[in-house]
């Protein structure tokens, strides 16, 4: 799965970049540059003008195509049925369809949202508003948790072993709260990865670590559950991210854009939920969350000091955190390598705690 997605992304990378580089969505100004740099980035990023975005099309597409192809092959050979057969007998059709299709469909839905935002920017429309994007993310996340709950309840109705007993732990009154928490977790991780994707190779390299960590962590969960397929998808995403990194490392030839970052972030939250690994998430996605909280702290402190003193002040030179270090004189590659190393360390710590059962397996 990992190797297949890597190879596919590696070979589609160059033609995808060529297509994006020559694609112009700005009908009102045909000569205008389609791919522009955000105004809130350091001056050194102006050299990236013209570097195409939307590379997430190849990243997510390669992962999902590899996942579907290999799972379909397994089903044809009869391997899939044997893999998900539980102690109570064979799987139901809903288990198969839900387990196989729910993770990639959720990822593709967030990919579509990100593509809409990227296309709007590339065509000169300025992109989706922050509110519209947030509302859409919440809607897609609620769609996932709705399907997630229906799958679990259907299994319980048939007398099949509970895949997610936490849904039943607090009774019907607690269920909406739990599903709301899961939805907001997915929205949070989606935005965390999106904010991290502002420097060459950072978000994609972290995605490789996250994918491998979720696969390793998933081996401590019974392999007859829906998490089995989620782990397979994350292996494909990790391989595709590594293939994307070939073109995205400094100096980047392509950026993933919201098309890739929103989808990878949603897959991170969804994968943690399906693998009962929510408490592992802060360790394996440590730098994603650090980047997100740096933005939250910066904005909150600026607003608070402006209200108190009339002049807004900042904690960091610029947020997200990677820009703070860039403006402090660090090269992009140094920032990326340090952030990768820190996240690798926290991932190893988290997996050790997970293996030793110091972290709760929830939900």
Phi, psi and omega in degrees: 000311180298310183294320181298315180293322179298313182297317181297314179296321180300318185277333179272350186301307184296311177297326178295315180298316179299318180295315180294321182297327183259005180270127179236117179265351184276091182287332182286329179228081185302333182270353183288150179290125181288317187259104181247160180268141178298146184288339185269014180262160178301159182301328181298338181282350179296337177293345181276359180307129180096350176288122185293148175251195182067018176296347176299339176303313180288319182298304182291321179298317179297317181295313183291321178296319178295316180301309183294320181296313183287322178293320178297319177298318178297322179294318180297322181279354180085004182287325183298315182299318180291328183291325185259005181291123183264186183290341182267003180125199183288165182282154173277163178297324181293324175299315181294310182295315180294315182294321183278317190268332185300311180298308182293327179295321177296316179298316181294327177296316178290329175298317178298320177297313179297320178297319178301317179294314180296318180296320178298320178292315183294332181269006176085013181268357174089356179085170177290149175290156180301322180293314181298318179296318181295316179299318179295320178298317179297317180298317179293321179294321178294326175298319178296311184292331176296313177295321178301314180291318180298319179299316181293316181294324179294321177297316181294325179297323180278356181082012178283149180309135180296127176277325183230075183299339180298334179295337183255354189296320185258007181081182184296328183293327183275342186303312179300325179294315180297315180295324176295321177297317180297317180298316181291330175298316180295317177298319181296312181293326178298315179289327181297314179292322179300319179289330180288333184281071179224009182211144191303120171085349188294303184295320181294318179295320177295325179296326176298314178298315182297315181299314179293323180294318178294323177294315178296313179298326181292341178290346177269002177252147180306129187285004182264012184254173180301331181301336178303315181285324176299319178295322177297318179297321180290330173297319178294319179295322178295316179296317179295324178295321177294319176296321178294326181297335176302326182257348187255350179290163184292132353279129188293139173266345180202150174250151179284332181068183176298334179306319180266319188290319179297321181290316179298319179295318177296320178296326178297309179295316180296317180297321179295321179293312183292334178265010182058032189245033182301322181282347173277338186305315180298337180277311185283334178251030189306308185290330174301314182288324176300315178299315181296314182291332176296323177291316180298317178295317181299311182294315182296317181292321179298313181294320181294314180291327178292323178290324183278319188245350183086354178227121181287136179242161185238148175277316182252159177301320175196148179244151003297172191301327182299328177291329177301315181285327175300313180290343176274000176108356178286144173284159178302315184296323178294317178301313182298313182297319179294316180295320176299316183295318179297315181294325177296320179295312180294327178296316179298318178297315181297317180294325177295313179297324179294315181294327180275002180063029173279340178256132179297141174270098188216144008274000000 
